[in-house]
Amino acid sequence: MAEMSVPTASLQSFPKSPLCSPSTRKFNSSYDRSTILSPIPRFCLISKYNSFRFCAAAVKAASSPRRNTKEPMLPPYNVLITGGSKGIGYALAKEFLKAGDSVIICSRSDERVVSALDKLRVETGKQHVWIPMQGTKCDVREGDDVKNLVAFAKQKLKYIDIWINNAGSNAYSFKPLAEASDEDLIQVVTTNTLGLMICCREAINLMQNQPRGGHIFNIDGAGSDGRPTPRFAAYGATKRSVVHLTKSLQAELEMQDVKNVIVHNLSPGMVTTDLLMSGANTKQAKFFINVLAEPADVVAEYLVPNIRSIPTNGSTKATYIRFLTGLKAYSQIFSRIAFGARRNRYVLED
């Protein structure tokens, strides 16, 4: 930004500065970033031409905690998706790439990460999908793994705009809780609850120190609305906790006056993933899968534009993005009962 010499001009005659706009949060991206983020705005040093009140307010704004400042967040975005090697996580990654964003995915399996990245490059023609931790696994249940993932993201992309907590497990087990093994229960609870908490903690710590801030999206699932989930009760209980955790984090950030990190809920509904289809062995399950489920690509095509619109519009309000709304579900059930729609769509019914 060029130096200005104003021997006799009043404050009103100054050219508009990115720090003089009605909202100091709307910066002009054409100005040098060092000027915008300097500890004391340059015009405050010309005290002869500025009122003390105006200068003091600018100094106070410049010296406020970094977590309360926010640069404009414009596309393309840097996106991190846990559990992004298959299913809805993979489909989301593909849609973000198609939109021009940079994406980091992770999985507990090295082989799945490498395979998913190769497939994404073929399907999207993009070369900027980075292998987390240079191809090693990331287990969201392990704090050190998630810390390493954050370090990798900072090294490769510098910052993360959108963090999607998608990693989840049902241990591919559909049976009454009384028949569940210790190993299955531990895997479900530690992945869906402990892993989510660890990822939220690290994402918040990362984003509140970024000039752009960031958005965290926690994916819910069956049971999140409080309805019973027979044959996968542990999974439903953990997904119910997702909604509570998100609300608690929203309240904590507000209490701590953290304005540049927002936590949202994301609901993909019933997606025809391996996890869902492995439970299609009862009459009721087959009915609802045929009537309500959609392929991962269809769901991702709806969710990604809605996710991207939040930072694009500069929204600081927590949201709950749902693919399968109550109205849509009831409409499809009615169509099935009244007209036989969607019968045997994915699985043959008895």
PyMOL commands that set and color helices and strands:
alter all, ss='L'
color gray80, all
select helices_A, chain A and resi 11-13+33-36+42-45+47-49+52-62+66-68+87-98+110-124+132-135+143-157+177-179+182-207+233-255+274-277+283-292+296-312+326-339
alter helices_A, ss='H'
color red, helices_A
select strands_A, chain A and resi 78-82+102-106+129-130+162-165+214-219+261-267+320-322
alter strands_A, ss='S'
color yellow, strands_A
deselect
rebuild
show_as cartoon
